[in-house]
Amino acid sequence: MALPDNLQKFFHALTNTNRQRIMLLFAEQPVLTVGEVAERTQLGMSTASEHLKQLKEAGLLRSEKIGKEVEYRANVASIQAILAELGGFLRQCC
């Protein structure tokens, strides 16, 4: 039995330590821009942007363009839904 695609993306996004570090930033500050993430993680802008993109595609973040900046926030509703789905999957398989 294989994991559903959205769970695979969720787990894959969190396998990278830089993406884990980025997600932990949102516990300290709910809204961050690419520049803020790059500065706080000591990553280049393009690297930070790529990590944010992968986290967004996995449902962990959402973004909103405000003027020239893109603001990122944890996608709490999506994370909760994915974790609930994981719980259901685990109850089925194990």
N, C-alpha and C positions, 0 to 999 in steps of 0.2 A: 504494500500500500504506500503510495507516494504522497508527500505533503502537497496540499493545494498550492498553486502558483503564488498567491499573495503571501502565504506563510514562508515559502522558499525565499521570496524577495526580502521579507522582513528579517529572516535569519541571516541571509547573505549580507544585507546592509550592516548588520551588527557584528559581522565577523572581523571587520577592520577596526583596529584600535583607534585610529584617528576619528572614524565616524562615531565610535563609542564616546570619545572625548567631546566631540561636538554635541552629541545628545545631552551629555551631562551639563554643558554650558546653559542649556535651556532650563535647567532646574534652578540656576542662579539668576538668570535674566530671561524673561519670557519672549522677548523680541530681539532678534539680532540680524544685522546685515552681513553680507559676504565679507566686507572689510573688517567688521568686528570679530567675526569667526576667525578670519585669517590672522588677525593681530593676536587674539587670545590663545590660538593654538600654535602660533609660529609657523603656519603653513603659508605658501604662496597663495595669491588671490585665485589663480586658476585652479589650484589643487583644492582649496577650500570650496570653491564653486562646484567642482565636480563631486565632491563628497556631499554637499548639500543637495545637489541634483539627485544623487542616488538615494539619499535618505527620503527625499520627497517622493520619488518614484516608488519607494517601498511603503509609503503611507505613513512614515514617521513624522514628516514635516509638511507644513503648508506654507505657501508664500503669497505675498501681495506686493504689487509694484506701487510704490509711493514716490511719485516724481521720477527721479533718476535712480533711486535706490529700490532694491527688492528686500522686503522684510520677511524673515522666516520666523515661524512659531511651531512649537510642538503640535502635532495633529492628534490631540488627546482622544477625540471621538474615534478616529481611525485606529489608534493604538489599542484602545479598549475593545473595539470590535475584533481586531486581529487576535488579541489575547483570549477573548471569549471563544473565538473559532478554534484556537489552539487547544483550549480546555476541552471543547467538544471533541476534537480529534483525538486527544489523549484518552478521553473516557471511552471512545469507540475502540481504539487499538490496544489499549493496555489494561 
